[in-house]
Amino acid sequence: MPRAEHYLSEYKSMWLFTMFDLPVDTKRARRDYSRFRNLLLDNGFTQMQYSVYARFCGSEEIAETYKRAIETKLPPDGYVRLLAVTDRQFGKMQSFHGKRRAGNESAPSQLLLF
């Protein structure tokens, strides 16, 4: 049986949020927007809301790797914010669809190799 330290901790696992407001008023701006959005999708981010994407990271170090990757590909204009929260904090988020409570996304299942 695997030891307990091999399991992901909800205090050490992170969710990395990328929130952005990019211009789309010119052909070039729309191209930059598409490239940035595709960068996020290609790196495993999921759209949470319009211009809000999130990705589960097993540790803070992994989250930092994705932050650096995004920083190197920032579009020339607009605003981008990166926010990392623990899986525990993410689980406390309240989500609503209309007036109904909606469930939060779950962390991906851990692959166990032995």
C-alpha positions, 0 to 999 in steps of 0.5 A: 500500500502506498505511503500517505505522503504520496497523496496530493494534499489539499493544502499543497495542491494549487489552482492557478487562475488566469484572468484577462481583459484583452482588446479585440478592436483590430485584426492583430488584437484579435489574433493576439487574443486567440493566441493567448487563449489557445496557449491557456487551452494547450496548457490544460487550462479550463474556461471557468467564465468568460476570460477566466481560466483555471488549471489544477497544479499538484504543487506550488512549484508546478504552478510557478512553472505555468506562471513563467510559461504564461509570462513569456507569452503575454500579449502586447496589450491588455490586462492579465492577472495570475492567482494561485490558491490552494485546493482547500481554498478553491473548495470553499468557493461558492458557485451559482447558476442563476439563483441555484447553487452549483458545484465546483470543479474537482481536482483531477484524480491522481494516477497511482503507479505501483 
